Amino acid sequence: MGISQRSRRLVANAVAAHKTKITRLPPTPSFHPTYKKAHDPTLSHSHTYRFEPWEVVRVRNEPRIAARDRSGLWVTIVAPMKVSSKVVVRRWCARRVKAGLGRVLGRWGFDAEGRPLNQRDGTGGEVAGGPRQPWALKGSLQLMLNQDVLTTGKEKIEDDLETLVKELCKVNGLKTLG
């Protein structure tokens, strides 16, 4: 069974993205962030992505990953068994952190995917000033949740996420608000 040229190219791109330097951002009591400047499917889809082109999981997910928008930030939130043995609790924690990240990114002038928001008037049209920030956060971000996320308040999680976004801006060479 031969490997198609498209599959070889996708594997080469995935290997190149996988070799991109991983940036370890400062951990917080709630989570440990890992960031790559490249859009890396192995970081954002580590449980569904394989390097071997004959893997059934890879063949099934290849089109979905190839079609994914690369203009923003790929965020994956992982809630391991140490957070809770109950799936419902782990998903709740992940949703809680994802919603907090969306609120913090909104305060910094980004949408939930790290792309800049445009200033709009009440009718939905753009204001003459144009976009607030002409840049976007790009790459793959993985947040590995800790057990403390269960007992930590919403404000403390958002403070930790605020620090994370500031670090992401610094790593990307973007100007910060503060």
C-alpha positions in Angstrom: 0.0 0.0 0.0 1.6 3.3 -1.1 1.4 6.5 0.7 -0.1 9.4 -1.3 1.8 12.6 -1.9 -0.8 14.5 0.2 -0.4 12.2 3.1 3.4 12.6 3.0 3.0 16.4 2.9 0.7 16.4 5.9 3.0 14.1 7.8 6.0 16.4 7.0 4.0 19.5 8.1 2.9 17.7 11.3 6.5 16.7 12.1 7.8 20.2 11.4 5.1 21.7 13.7 5.9 19.0 16.3 9.6 20.0 16.3 8.7 23.7 17.0 9.9 24.7 20.4 7.5 24.3 23.3 7.3 27.3 25.5 6.6 26.5 29.2 4.7 29.4 30.6 4.6 29.9 34.4 2.3 27.5 36.1 -0.5 28.6 38.4 -2.3 26.7 41.2 -5.2 26.0 38.8 -3.3 24.9 35.6 0.0 24.3 33.9 0.1 26.0 30.4 2.1 24.7 27.5 2.4 26.8 24.3 3.8 26.5 20.8 3.9 29.3 18.3 3.1 26.9 15.5 -0.4 25.4 15.1 0.4 21.9 16.2 -2.2 19.2 16.0 -0.2 16.9 18.2 -0.5 19.4 21.0 -4.1 20.4 20.5 -5.4 16.9 19.5 -2.9 14.7 21.2 -5.5 12.0 21.9 -6.8 11.9 18.3 -3.7 12.4 16.2 -1.1 9.9 15.1 2.0 10.3 12.9 1.7 7.0 11.0 -0.3 7.7 7.8 -2.0 4.3 8.0 -3.6 4.9 11.4 -7.4 4.8 11.2 -7.7 7.6 13.7 -5.4 9.8 11.6 -7.2 9.1 8.3 -10.5 10.0 10.0 -9.3 13.2 11.6 -7.0 14.4 8.8 -9.6 16.4 6.9 -11.0 18.0 10.0 -7.5 19.1 11.2 -6.4 20.3 7.8 -9.6 22.4 7.4 -9.2 24.0 10.8 -8.7 27.8 10.8 -5.1 28.8 11.5 -5.6 32.5 12.0 -6.0 32.3 15.8 -5.1 30.3 18.9 -5.9 26.6 19.2 -6.8 26.1 22.9 -7.0 22.6 24.4 -8.0 22.2 28.1 -7.2 18.9 29.6 -8.7 17.9 32.9 -6.9 14.7 34.0 -8.2 12.1 36.5 -6.4 13.8 39.3 -8.9 16.6 39.1 -11.8 14.2 39.6 -12.8 10.7 38.9 -16.2 11.9 37.6 -16.3 12.8 33.9 -19.0 15.3 34.5 -16.9 17.2 37.0 -13.8 17.2 34.7 -15.9 18.6 31.8 -17.4 21.3 34.1 -13.9 22.4 35.1 -12.8 22.5 31.5 -15.9 24.5 30.5 -15.3 26.9 33.5 -11.7 27.6 32.5 -12.6 27.9 28.8 -15.4 30.5 29.6 -13.0 32.4 31.8 -10.4 32.4 29.1 -12.9 33.8 26.7 -13.8 36.6 29.1 -10.2 37.5 29.7 -9.4 37.5 26.0 -12.4 39.7 25.4 -11.0 42.2 27.9 -7.7 42.2 26.1 -9.4 42.9 22.7 -9.4 39.3 21.3 -12.2 36.9 20.5 -12.3 33.4 22.0 -9.8 32.1 19.3 -7.3 34.9 20.0 -8.1 37.0 16.9 -8.5 40.8 17.4 -12.0 42.3 17.8 -13.1 45.2 15.8 -14.7 48.2 17.4 -18.3 48.4 16.3 -21.0 51.0 16.7 -24.5 50.1 17.8 -25.6 49.1 14.3 -22.9 46.5 13.9 -20.8 48.6 11.5 -17.1 49.3 12.1 -16.1 52.5 13.8 -13.8 54.9 11.9 -10.9 53.9 14.2 -10.9 50.4 12.7 -9.6 47.4 14.6 -8.3 47.9 18.1 -5.3 45.8 17.7 -3.9 44.7 14.3 -2.5 41.4 15.5 -3.6 38.1 16.8 -2.4 35.4 19.1 -1.4 32.3 17.1 -0.3 28.8 17.9 -1.4 26.0 20.1 -2.1 26.4 23.8 -2.7 23.5 26.2 -3.9 24.0 29.7 -3.4 21.0 32.0 -5.8 21.5 35.0 -4.8 20.8 38.6 -7.1 19.7 41.4 -7.1 23.2 42.8 -9.4 24.3 40.0 -12.3 22.7 41.8 -12.0 24.9 44.9 -10.6 28.1 43.3 -13.0 31.0 42.8 -13.9 32.4 39.4 -12.0 35.7 40.2 -8.8 33.8 41.0 -9.0 31.7 37.9 -9.5 34.8 35.8 -6.6 36.5 37.5 -4.4 33.4 36.6 -5.8 33.6 33.0 -5.0 37.3 32.9 -1.4 36.5 33.7 -1.4 33.8 31.1 -2.6 36.1 28.4 0.0 38.7 29.4 2.7 36.1 29.0 1.3 34.9 25.7 1.5 38.5 24.4 5.0 38.8 25.7 6.1 35.5 24.0 4.4 36.6 20.7 6.1 40.1 20.9 2.8 41.9 21.2 2.2 45.1 23.1 0.3 44.7 26.3 -2.5 46.7 27.7 -1.0 47.1 31.2 
